[in-house]
Amino acid sequence: NDSLFFNHLKFKEKDFGFKHSVPLSTSIKFLRFFTFSPGVFYNGMIYTEKIEDRYWVWTDSLKKDGEFIDSVSNGLYYVQGYAPRASISTNPTLYGMYQFKKDGKIEAIRHVFDPNISFSYVPDMKGLVPDYYRTVYNPKTKKTEEYSIFEEGMYNTPTLSGQSGSVSFSLRNNLEMKVKTYSDSAQDTKKIVLIENLNISTSYNVFADSTQRAWSPIDMRSSHSLFNGKLNVSLTAQGSIYAIDSINTVEYIDKYIWESTNKFMRITNAGISLGSSFKSLQGSKTTNTENQPVTDTQDEVIQEITHKEYVDFDIPWDFHINYSLVYSKPYLAQKITQTLSFDGNFSLTPKWKIGFRSGWDFEANKLTYTTVNIYRDLHCWEARFNWVPFGRMKSYGFTIQAKAAILRDLKWDKPKESWYDNR
């Protein structure tokens, strides 16, 4: 806790770590569709403690259950390691087209898919780099287990135990349809996007041992834009090909779900997200310095005013709303979570702008963390008022500072009413 920080400043009570990395790599393209990427990576870390010893302690008199206890020593330890790494990948773009009859309204459907396959490998550097790994016997499983003396560190261990290698697979899909449109004077065609972006990916650990799952979860993501970009829809799902133990509610390491059912995988979580943005007509016509129309991505630069360095007054108002529904079932129990968030900005005058951000908690039936931000342009200066009107983090703050980037530290802050006082 912050109230105890200066009274109990001891390294053994803090999570401390320092890390620096030196990557050296390059990419070489060959045979048109393949890319070879060799490299060498160095990692150095500083920790204030390490595991000196690990031993087993039985927690019951019948010796049916127990746990490992670590003996930790404090100090200042610099740990380092380097490893060569190489990967090879291919990412071609393939097309498929189906032409319809000439007298029909649909002219054609085109499928564009981008498969990506890559293999990466890191050799075993044992004997060439410091060895930070130890072994310990587990009397419960009657097996010898390996651990790192710096595995509790903030950045883990800079060296790998043994070699590593994985094969990654991904497939990106796009499906479009061309239809005929008719007018009083002519016939034209229109492109309709059926699937804007559908990605499927997974990976396989070539050197997985008996304690690891070789296949990673299958990740599926899709995004769509409907009603001329007025509604953005995102779909996500993640599945596992491993079966679960219905008694101990754990996932098997080497037993696949199709061995006991007729399913290829089980869905562990899925979700849908709906988002829409509205803005004033004046802001939609804003142009850049080269008199080119600003795209939606460029135009939606308005963010929460408390974190902005620049406030765009060319957009008198804008409003964003997002809803998400998430289904989760990692084992036997399932859970459904809903979230709703919205934010917006509007200009009272050419020099005043007000922003807000909030949401709705469907479980508690009340508003979530809410902020109100007021910005005033003072020519060479600017003033900001940030307010959290209610809740556990209720607080406010006021700042006046110079607008020039070189003078950003020239400012005055009113002492904030901290939300810590509301605990």
Salt bridges, closest charged atoms under 4 A:
ASP2 OD1 - ARG423 NH2 3.83
ASP65 OD1 - LYS140 NZ 3.15
ASP70 OD1 - ARG54 NE 2.72
ASP114 OD2 - ARG172 NH1 3.32
GLU151 OE2 - ARG54 NH2 2.55
GLU176 OE1 - ARG110 NH2 3.32
GLU176 OE2 - LYS191 NZ 3.82
ASP219 OD2 - ARG221 NE 2.88
GLU251 OE1 - ARG213 NE 2.97
GLU251 OE2 - ARG266 NH2 2.59
ASP299 OD2 - LYS279 NZ 3.21
GLU300 OE2 - LYS279 NZ 3.94
GLU304 OE1 - HIS307 ND1 3.80
GLU304 OE1 - ARG357 NE 3.35
GLU309 OE1 - ARG408 NH2 2.78
ASP318 OD2 - HIS320 NE2 3.31
ASP343 OD2 - ARG357 NH1 3.86
ASP377 OD2 - LYS351 NZ 3.83
ASP377 OD1 - LYS403 NZ 3.11
GLU382 OE2 - ARG384 NH2 3.34
GLU382 OE2 - ARG408 NH1 3.06
